Amino acid sequence: MLPRERMLMALALKQPDRVPVWELGFNEESIIGIARNFTSNVPPFKRMVDMTLEEKVQLFEALCTMVEALDLDGITLLGLAQRERIDANRIRDEFGIVYRLSDHGEAYPVDGPIQDASDLKKLKLGPPNPAELMGLQFAKQKFEGRRALVFHTPGPFKMSWTLRGEMEKLLMDYMLNPELVRSLARITTDYFKEYHSMAIDAGAEVIALEGDLAFNTNTLMSPAQYAEFIGPYHKEIVDNVHRKGVKIFKHSDGNLWPILDMLLDCGFDGIHPIQPQCMDIAEVKRYCGKRVCIMGNIDCMFLLPDGTIEEVEESVRETIKAAAWGGGYIMSSSNSVHPGCKPENYIAMVHAARRYGKYE
């Protein structure tokens, strides 16, 4: 069975020949660290914003080499949005969102162009730039028909709060300025519907809708607020992707139990990553494994950074036992492979999934 077929079967809640293995994301350092085990053709470590075009191409080639060497069932692509440096610690994107750089993973938003409702008149969020799909188009040339092409974007909640500059501002808006919340949700939903349609036309076979909705003990917003300000827009996005004949899953860290039924009702094909610190994957599988593909769960907070290879292998074996029965499970880390993860532990995770993940 081809890797692409394996992953799409799992998202369709069917049982492939073995558990698919895929990853939501790698950053520059983790790509280079893992790829060095398979090729010497890697760029010097730099942040993407500081790489030359040649180094960016070299990084992409290293990612592709790694995907082939590990025989991953899918590859995740991001839109290649333009970002520029402001100073040593900050960058700005095309929408005017300012990010602070981090040594521990992706940059995080610290300021946005929407300070109040009057700024909406100046907001230019679309149409999406076709040039951002270049990575997806290159991946299609390399992997079409063999590996599932996953296109990763934020959703309306994350995009709304990044435009506000801080999540706390948007959450306060839920109570103090709900019309601004609805306006941002409408604008961002329309943008992503168009963006996803363009990505699907360019070759995307799965959409990953990113944006955390919870922390370890509870959701970031009340279930009632999710139902009012987020859920209807999620359903619009899901329906738009499904009309194009493509699968879509929701990524969110944290304890999703308070809103899990509403996420299922939106029609998502998968839920990622079932964070082990706050959600038991066996319980999730029993509760909704016949309605949605379960994805992820291999701990990237402690196990992949600090565990032994033997501990990684044992976690993989136990997770497959808990979640893979009947199909509808895709293995990945519990978020992404960040700079703290040991390359040898990630490689061990993939190899263990091949060892223990065969369906009889």
Number of C-alpha atoms within 10 A of each C-alpha: 9 13 22 21 19 24 29 23 19 26 27 17 21 16 19 22 16 23 27 32 27 26 22 24 18 19 17 21 21 23 25 24 17 23 24 16 13 15 13 10 14 21 18 13 16 13 14 14 12 13 16 11 10 10 17 19 15 17 24 19 18 23 22 19 18 21 19 16 13 17 17 20 24 27 23 21 23 17 19 14 13 12 18 13 15 12 9 8 11 17 20 19 14 12 17 18 21 25 23 17 17 11 11 11 17 16 15 17 21 16 19 20 17 22 13 10 13 10 10 15 8 9 14 11 13 14 11 17 12 13 12 16 23 15 17 24 19 15 23 18 10 12 17 16 13 16 26 27 25 26 25 23 19 18 25 27 25 21 22 27 23 25 24 23 23 17 19 11 16 23 17 12 17 17 11 12 15 16 14 19 22 18 14 24 24 15 18 23 23 18 17 23 18 18 21 25 16 16 24 21 11 15 20 26 23 26 24 24 26 21 17 18 20 19 15 15 13 16 19 19 17 13 16 11 14 20 16 14 21 21 21 16 22 26 18 16 25 23 18 17 22 15 11 13 12 19 22 25 24 24 24 21 23 22 23 25 17 15 21 15 12 19 23 17 13 18 21 25 25 27 25 25 27 27 26 19 15 16 19 16 22 17 12 18 21 11 12 14 22 14 17 24 26 30 32 27 25 25 23 24 19 11 19 27 19 15 15 15 19 13 16 22 20 15 19 27 17 13 22 21 13 16 27 27 15 14 24 29 33 28 27 27 26 24 23 21 26 23 20 17 21 22 22 15 23 23 18 20 27 21 17 19 23 16 14 18 22 14 13 5
